[in-house]
Amino acid sequence: MYELDQQYLEELETIASEIQESDELARYLDSEEEEDFTRLKELYEPRIAHLYEAVAKDNPLQIIPFELVVLDSMFEGLFLPKILGYSVLRGEVNEQVKYVRPQEHFKDILLAICQSTNFEILKKRIGQTIQIGFALSSDIWITNLINSITNKRIRYYLQGQKLDRYRRDSDRLIGLNRYHNQFRNDFFQTADFPGSAADLPVFFNPLKQFLIHRASIKVNNSSLLEPLDNFITNDEMQGTTEHMQVMAIYAMFYDLTDASRKQLSTIFNKIREKSTGFSERFLHFLMELHHHPVLRIMPEADKKMSLIVDKTYNDKLSEYYQLLDIIHDQGYTSEEAHEAVKVFYNKNEGMSTINECVRQTVFQYFNRFISNLEERHYPELFDISKQFAIYMRIFVNEQFNQGLKELSMNFVTNALTRFVDKRGKDYQDIKKFVSSAFVDFGFLKEKEIVEMFKTRRKKKTE
């Protein structure tokens, strides 16, 4: 575990001291009224939250040490309901929507709340959190936690948070997703870097998801570069699939120093040369990243990875990144790219992993272009659609075709919502294009197009 930077620790100590010396706390201790505690919360929780967000954005590996400091009674339980929720959401769950490992940090925070003199007020903000945390935990773990509490009233309260409605896997998943939506804009993700091969199975999945998450948002990741370098250079990790995946994420999505890039390239290619089936395993992971629901592999990421790959090696990886260099440098709409993709694609099986990666690379170009196209610029859709036919002929892949159809249909639907005058030039231009091109591409049948542009008669009012 990383230590909390002194500057953060000092700021927390200052907040704790101010809480203890405040008139608001004195008033609450005298009255024991909830409204006085609410006033205390309104004054100091935003300050803790602001500092927490700064740590979470710039030094995410220090989040747990930060939370442990806030467990101190000097903070009067402020901000604990929030970090209790964070601890629930960090746990890795399996296919049965149960925690893979017991969440001891969740237990520590919950016990701190239960032992707080302000428990009766705090419990009003933690019911749903405990319900989800218990739903994801094992019965034995919950029983042991509850039995460790001496206060019968608190034990009864906790027992009441174990709900029958979360017995089924599907219900737990729905509950977890709904709960997670409440925190979708919060920064609270963290992870542990395994220090040995024995730790790898325990820490890897949360670490992988954490690194992907940090790559998908705009934050300062400089504090992660040193632990990433340490992980990459750790001899115990090298040669494992997990190490290869971290190398790929690091190379494509993080801003390496020149020294780190050179070091990573040396290690990557050394392992690549020694490991049987390295290229296929790497490409399989690349395909996984292409299909990630949030992360997008932009041309910049491909170019960063291309700098790592030694293309003098005679393998699929060299061929693949040589092709991507052409696509990104010459442009996917260029004749050079068309020919290079065609030759490369025909050398490999159509449904192979490497060809799927090529299709995804090309599709993401179309996706970015059309998704960011304003409705008033619809003639640009007409122009780019000329590329559809070229790549559809090369790939002969229904999934690729369906992806283009969905992109095009979404754009046209939005455009028709804007251009409602059916006699206007804009509407007629779009109708003419759809009527011709969408049939040629196989996106729609003629009957579907007629239905799409049919004028709906208004019902007469009696």
N, C-alpha and C positions, 0 to 999 in steps of 0.2 A: 504494500500500500504506500502511496506517495504521501509526503507530509504537506500540510497546508502552508502556503507561502506566508511569511511573517506579516506581510502587509494585510492580507486577508484576516489573519488571526488577530492582529491589533485592532482592525476595524470591528470585528465581532466582539472583542473584549470591550471596546468603547460603547457599542450598542448595549451590551449586557449591563455595563455599569450605569448607563443612562436610564435603562429600564428600572433598575433597583433603586435609583435615586429620584425617580420621577414622582411628581404629585399624583399622576394618574394611577400608579401602582398603590401609592399610599391610600388614595381614595377608595380603590377597589378592595384593598385589604381591610379597610375600615367598614365598608358597606356590604361587601361580598355580593354585590348586585351585578348581574350579567351585563347591564348596559355600561357599567364602569370598566369591566374587562374588555368589552367591545371597543371602548374608546382607546384603551391601551393597545389593543390589536391594531386599530386603524392608524395609530401613530408609529408603531415600530415594525410591524410585519412588512410593510412596503420597503423599509430600509434593508431588512434582512433579505427580502426577495430580490431587491436590486443588486445586492452584493452577490447573492447566490447565482444570479443570471450571468454576472461578470465572470465568475469562476467557471460556470458551466460552458460558457462560450469560448473562453481563452485557455482555461486549464481544466478540462473535463476529468482528468485523472485525479483531481483533488476534490471531487464532489463528495465522496464518502467521508474523508477527513473533515470536510466542512460540516456535513450533517451530524457527525459525532460530536462536534463542538456545540452545536445548537441543542443537543440533548441535555446540556447542563441546566440545572434547575434555575439558574440566574436568568434564563430567557423566559421563564414562567410558562413554558409550553407553546410559546408563539412560534408559528411556522411549522410546528410538528405535524399537524394534519396534512399539510401540503407534501412534506417529504415522506410521510407515510404512504401517500398515493404514489409517489415516484418509486419507492422501494417495491411496491406491488407490481408496477409495470415493467421493472427491469428484469424480473425473473424470467428465465428461459422456460417455455412450456413445450410439452411433447404433443404427439398426435391426439392424445386423449384430453388435451387441454388441462394438463396438470404440470406443476413445476417439476423440472428435471432434477433439481436439487433443492433441499430445504432453504428457504429464504431467511437466513439468520438476521440479516440487517432489518428486514421487515419486523421480525420479532423484537429486536432491540429497541426500535422506535416505538412499537406498540407498548412494550413494557414501560418505557419512559413516560408515555402518555398515561398509562394506567397508574403509575406511581406519582404522577403530578398532583399537587394539591388542587389544581384547577380541572381535574378530570371531568367533573359533572358538566362543565361548560364545553370542554374540548370534545367530549363524546358526541355532541350534537353535530360535529363536523366530520366524523370518521366512520359512521355506520356503513355507508355504501363501500368504502374502501376496505373495511374489515371483511365484509361479505364477499367481495371478490377475492381478496387475499386468502380467506379460508376456503373458498370454492376451489381454488387452484392448489391448495395444500392437502397433504394426507391427513386422514383422521387421527392417526397416532401423533403426528406432529402437533395438531391443534389441541388434542387432549393434554399432551405434555405441557404445552404453553399455558393453557388455562389452569392446570393443576399447580403450576409454579406460582400462582397468584394467591395470596392468603386472604384477601378481602372477598368475602362471599358475594357481596353486591356486585362487584366488578366481574367476578366469575360468571354470575348469572347473566350479566349484560353480554359478555363475550359468547356465551353458549347460545344466546338468542340471535347472534349474527351468522350462525351456521344454518343456511337456508336449504330446504329440500328442493327448491326450484332449480338449483344448480347441480342436481345429481346427474343429469344427462350431459354428455360431451357437447352436443349442439347448443344447449342452453348456456353452458359455461362460455362457449366461444362467443355467442351473441352478447352475453353480459360483459365479457372482457373487452370486446370491440366497442361497445357503447361507452364503457368506462374510459377506455383509451381516448376516445374522441374529445373528452373534456380537457385533455392535456396535450392536444395535437400541436398547439403553438408554444408549448413550454420547452425549455432546454433542461434536460435532466439526465441524459444518457451518459453512461460511463462504462468502463470495462477494466479488466485486469489483463496484463500481458503475462502469459505463462513464462516461467523462468527455466523450465526443464521440459523434456519430452514427456515425462510422467504427468505434468500439469496440462499438457496440450489438449487432451480430450475433455477436460473439465472446463477450461476457459475459452476454447477456440470459438464455438458458435456465437456466444455473446460478443466476443472481440470482433469477429467477422461482421456481424450486424452493426456494431458500433462504428467500425471503420467505414462501412458503406454509408451509414447514416451521415457521418461527418463529411463524407465526400459529396453527398447529395444536397447539402445546405451551404449557404455562404457564411462561413465562420473562420476564425483564425485557428489554423491547425499546427502552428509552429511548435507548440508544446508537445506534439505527438511525434515529431521527427526523431528525436533522440531515442525514445523507446522503440520506435519502428526500426531504426538503424541497429539497435541492440538485438532485436528479434531476428532481423535478417542475417546478422553476422554470427548468431548463436549456432555453433556446430551441431548441437543436439537436435535442432529443428530442421536443419537442411536435409532435403531429400524427401520430406513428407509432403503430402498433398496440401496440408494446412499452410505450410511454409510457402509453397508455390502460390497459393491463393493470396496470401498477404503480400507477397512480392508483386503480384499483378495489380492489386488495389493500390499499393503504395506507388508503383511506377506510373499508373494511369491518372490518378486523381489527387496526388499530393505534390506540393512544390518542393522538389528535392534540391539540395545544394549540388553544385558540380561534383564535389567530393563524394556525396552520397550516391549520386547517379552513376558515377564511375564504379564505385564499390558494388552497387546493386547489379550493374551490368556484368561485372566479373563473376559474381556469385551465381547469378541467374544462368549465364551461359555455361559455367562449370557444371552446375547441376544438370542442365539441359543435355550436356554431352554425355554425362555418366548415366542418366536415368532412362531406362527403357520406357517408351510410350509417353515421354514427357510432353511432346507436342499435342498428342490427342487429349491428354488430361488438361493441358492448358486451354485448348480450344473448347473443351467441354465446359470449363469454368467461364470462359469468355461468353459462351452461349447463355449460360445461367445469368450473367450480368446483363446481357442484352434483353433478357426477358424479365428483369427486375421491375416491380411495379412502380418504383420511384426513380431509381438511378437511371441516367441516360449516358451512353457512351458517345460523347461528342468527338468530332474529328481531332480536337486538341488532345484528347485522351489517347486516341490511336497513335498520334504522332509521338507522344511521350513514350509510349510502349515501344514504338518502332526504334527509338533511340537506344533502348536497352537491348533489343534483339540483335545479335551478331548475325548478319545476313550472309556471311561466308559459309555458314553451316549448310549442309545439304539435307534439309528436312522441310516438312510442311510449314513450319513456323516462318522460315525465311521466305518461302514462296508467298505465304499469306500476307506478310507485312510489306513485301515488295509490291504486291497488288494494291494494298491499301495506300501505299505511298503514291501510286499513280492516281487512284480515285481522289485522294485528298489534294494532291498537288495540281493535277490537270483539271479536276472538276468532274463530278459524276455525270454531267451532261455532255462531256467532251467525247469525240469519236475515239480518242485514245483509251479513255476509260471503258467505253462500250466494248471495244475489241479485247482489251485486257481481261475484263470480267468474263466475256464469252469464252475465251481460250481457257482461262483458269477454271471456270465453272464446269466446262465440258470434260476437263481432265479428272474430275472427281465425281463420285456418285451424287446424284441429285439431292438425296435426303441425308447426305453426310453432314457431320457437325461443322466441318469447315465451310461447306457451301451455305449452311444455315447462317453462319456468322457473316458471310458476304452479303446474303439477302438482307439481314438485319442492318448492316452498315448502310446499304443503299436505301432501305426503307426509312431509316432515321433521317436521311436527307430530305426525302419527300415529307415526312412527318413534321420536321421543323419548319419547312417552307410553307406548307399549307396551313398548319396550325397557327402560324403567326401572320397569315395573310388577312388583310382587312377586306370586308365584303366589297367595298368600292373598287378594289383592285382585282376584281374577278377576271379581267382579261389575262392576268398572269397565271391563273389556274388553267386557262385554255392553252397557254404556251407550255407550261410545265407538263401538261397531260400528254404532250407529244413524246415525252420520255417514258410514259407508262408502257406504251406498246413495245418499246425497245426492250425494256427490262422484263416485261411479261413474256416476251418471246424467248429471252435468254433463260429465265428461271423456270418457266412452266410450272409454277407452284401456286396452288389454290390459296394457301394461307397468305402469301404475298399479295395476290390479287384481291383477296377480301380486305386486307389492310388498306390498300389503295382505295377500294370502294368506300370503306367507312370514312376515311379522311375526306374524300370527295363529297359524299353524301352529307356529312356534317357541315361542310362549307356551303354547299348549295342550299341546304335547309336554312341556314342562318342568312344567306343572301336573299332568299325569297321572303324571309320575314322582314327584311329591310326594304326590298323593292316590291311594294305591294301593288303598284299600278300595272295591271296586266297588259295595258296597251303601251306602256312606257318602253323605251329602248333597252334599259337595263334588264327588265324582266324578259323581254323577247330575246335578247342576246343569250341570256342564261338558258332559256327554254330551248332555243335552237341548238346550243352546244350539248345540253343534256340529251336531247332527243336523238342526236347523232352519235356522240362519243360514248355515252353510257351503254348504248346498244352494242357498239363495236367492241367495247372493253368487256362486255358480258356482265356489267354491273346491274343492269335492269333489263327487263323484257319490255317490248313495245306497249303492252297492256298496262304495265306498271307505270310507264312514263305518262301515258294518257291519263291514268288515275291521279298521278302526281300533280298534273297541271290542270285538272278538271275544275271548272268553275262551279262552286257549290251554290245551289239555289237556296235562298233564305225561305224558311217556312212562313207561310202566310199566317198572320194572326187573325183569329176569328173574332 
